[in-house]
Amino acid sequence: MKRALGVATIVATALLAIAAPLRLDGYWLNLAYVTVLSVALAYGWNIISGYAGYFSFGQIAFFGIGAYATALLVADERWPWIIAALAGGLLACALSIPLGYVMLRLRGPFFAMGMFGMAQMVRVLVTSIPATGAGAGLFLPPSFGLVPVYYWTLAIAAGAIGVTAWLDRSAFGLRLQALREDEHVAATLGVDATRAKMTAFALSALIPGLLGGGYALFLTYIEPDAAFSARLDLQSIVMAILGGVGTVWGPLVGALVMTQISEALWATFPQVYLMIFGGMLVALLIALPRGIVPAIAERVRRRAAVGAVEAAP
Amino acid sequence: MILAQLAINGVLLGGVLALSALGFNIVFGVMRVVNLAHGDFVVLSAVFAVFAFEQFGINPLLVLPVTIVAGFVAGALVHRLLLRRLPGEIASAEASSLTLTFGLSYFLAGAGLATFGGRFASVPYLTGAYQLGGLQFPQARVLAFVVAVLLSLAFALVLRSTRIGRAIRATSQNLDGALACGVDVDRVRTAGFAIGTAVATAAGTLMSFLYNLNVQQGVLFTVNAFAVVVIGGLGNYTGAVLGALILGLCESFASYFAGATLAEAAPYVLFILVLLVAPNGILGRRTA
């Protein structure tokens, strides 16, 4: 019964997301795109940081790489956009292998700051290459329209949720969670730590890498501040934490709730947007440290337990 | 000659970087928290000094006591009201304190932006230079260096010879041992965070006449402090001073030979390299 309800909710949400472009246009379609983008970014971050426990402040580097690669391939090489965006994602994923090999030796705050530094270095490098137009940015031919980009992003979001659902119940996912709890013990029990976390890292790079291309097409103009947006990076972390780090449905709930709040804030108080957003993150960590989804799950479990006790003869 | 000049610039810069890093270090020592809002305290203090100078013509050295007290109070409040309330029992306690200071950093930068605006500014104070044997000693940098060294010595004195200083060092070295000896760790942490923030705001006021700053550059100073402390070894104060000199020299040489944009990447390159080659810092002991 409960399971059927869950499946029905998921199917309804999916149908709604698929049908959205048929009825929406202008601002609302933009909002739908930003929502789906946020969902997918939050899921990308959740794999390496939520499941494997390696908090990263630099996944936006892969988003930026995907965005710039796609922009260059479309504008200069005249590739079809979907192939260019795919290539951007694969490039980000390929670069994540040597980067991950180096960075994943760091732990805890060192990894978090190391990734932050890595993202800044990638940004400086990308913008110092003449082909990217340096700080001035790149224009894309504006002939795409938002609907294909929306579906591209929706497909990646669905894929990211699928991968996470698989992670949550597979042996590989268990290995990652063992790493998160205690890497030494996990290694003693026979988990190939390096391999497991590098796979997670590559997945967490592929998702933003694929999304970056779509974002470049959405903006039709990219520059460093947009491609390596601190705001998107912060948002995806806040969303995953709000919903519940390391859970299957946490990032979805967090991103759906947060995008609406964030858009409303951005529209009404652009001046103090960052202040309110940062303040909310702080308040959330204190009030709801585990996130919405685990808090609800806990309550449901407790009620079920009480019901069972009362029903007992 | 140019090399000697670059070295002088680097060392003078290193003095202020060292002061800022000492504040970052003490917070890590007592709480094992990497304070990502550190740089925002530095920058807010600098912007406040600029504001005081432009509006009321107050000399930044007179602003210094005010920012030190304000930093002390702000640090104590952040610990009492925020960090202490994080639930300690969840597995990702370290991650949640990191994320909390990350959010705080955006909060402070946003609050600063709303209050002071996003303009780049500095205090035009002591713009001349002393000449010595053909070398330039910019007055502002010399002054900032001297004040930073004096404040660092005062900081060392507090840690070395006062009761709270000893308690802070005991807590940093061995939490369980400190608890067993009856140290009120909760109070020590508040004191550590307060002192660390006061040191950060002091460094910020000195930077108001060294750098052209705006409120959103806190990240830069967090990264600088982090790099300095990583180079010297987290929790190691002598190492931090040495690390600051190394970073100061690197930034000075990099901006001359490679340009300002690439010099911005210097602290990142340095700390990633040190983390990979010598994770305990250049003075760090190897641990099992």
Contacts between the chains, C-beta under 8 A, distances in Angstrom:
chain1	res1	chain2	res2	distance
A	49	B	95	7.9
A	53	B	91	7.9
A	53	B	92	7.0
A	53	B	95	7.5
A	55	B	92	7.9
A	55	B	95	4.8
A	55	B	98	6.4
A	55	B	99	7.4
A	57	B	102	7.1
A	102	B	272	7.9
A	102	B	276	6.5
A	105	B	276	6.5
A	106	B	275	5.7
A	106	B	276	7.8
A	106	B	279	7.8
A	108	B	94	5.5
A	108	B	95	7.6
A	108	B	98	7.9
A	109	B	34	3.8
A	109	B	94	7.0
A	109	B	98	5.5
A	110	B	230	7.5
A	110	B	275	5.7
A	110	B	279	7.6
A	112	B	34	7.6
A	112	B	95	7.9
A	112	B	98	5.9
A	113	B	34	6.7
A	113	B	223	7.6
A	113	B	226	5.6
A	113	B	271	7.4
A	114	B	271	7.5
A	114	B	272	5.7
A	114	B	275	6.2
A	116	B	223	7.6
A	117	B	223	6.8
A	117	B	267	7.7
A	117	B	268	3.5
A	117	B	271	6.4
A	117	B	272	5.7
A	118	B	268	7.5
A	118	B	272	7.1
A	120	B	223	7.8
A	120	B	264	7.9
A	120	B	265	6.8
A	120	B	268	5.5
A	121	B	265	5.4
A	121	B	268	5.3
A	121	B	269	7.0
A	121	B	272	8.0
A	124	B	261	6.4
A	124	B	262	6.9
A	124	B	264	6.7
A	124	B	265	4.9
A	128	B	261	6.5
A	128	B	262	7.3
A	180	B	91	7.2
A	181	B	91	6.3
A	234	B	102	7.7
A	234	B	106	6.5
A	237	B	99	7.0
A	237	B	102	7.6
A	238	B	103	7.7
A	241	B	99	6.5
A	245	B	92	6.9
A	271	B	113	7.2
A	271	B	114	5.7
A	272	B	110	5.8
A	272	B	111	7.8
A	272	B	113	7.8
A	272	B	114	5.0
A	273	B	110	7.0
A	274	B	106	5.0
A	274	B	107	7.8
A	274	B	109	6.2
A	274	B	110	3.7
A	274	B	113	7.1
A	275	B	106	7.2
A	275	B	107	5.4
A	275	B	109	7.7
A	275	B	110	2.6
A	275	B	111	5.0
A	275	B	113	7.4
A	275	B	114	6.2
A	276	B	110	7.2
A	277	B	103	8.0
A	277	B	106	6.1
A	277	B	110	7.5
A	278	B	103	4.6
A	278	B	104	6.5
A	278	B	105	6.8
A	278	B	106	2.9
A	278	B	107	3.5
A	278	B	108	7.6
A	278	B	109	7.5
A	278	B	110	6.0
A	279	B	103	7.2
A	279	B	107	4.7
A	280	B	103	7.6
A	281	B	99	6.9
A	281	B	100	7.6
A	281	B	102	7.2
A	281	B	103	3.1
A	281	B	106	7.2
A	282	B	82	6.1
A	282	B	100	5.6
A	282	B	103	4.3
A	282	B	104	5.7
A	282	B	107	6.4
A	285	B	86	6.4
A	285	B	96	5.5
A	285	B	99	6.1
A	285	B	100	5.0
A	285	B	103	7.0
A	286	B	82	6.8
A	286	B	85	4.9
A	286	B	86	6.5
A	286	B	100	7.8
A	289	B	86	6.9
A	289	B	87	5.1
A	289	B	90	6.1
A	289	B	96	6.1
A	290	B	90	6.7
